[in-house]
């Protein structure tokens, strides 16, 4: 499953309370903060409702190789 990187690019000051709560639900508190979330319909819906406040980048997962230590 792919991941989505979400960055808060605009302040929630003077936004409607519902948008403020949605941004907090995404785990974003400060301007410029970036969170990587699992791509799901719920997360996509939250992003769509505050698309004017956030920037989204899809991140492909890479398989990690375990190093022998």
Order of alpha helices (4+ residues) and beta strands (2+ residues): beta-alpha-beta-alpha-beta
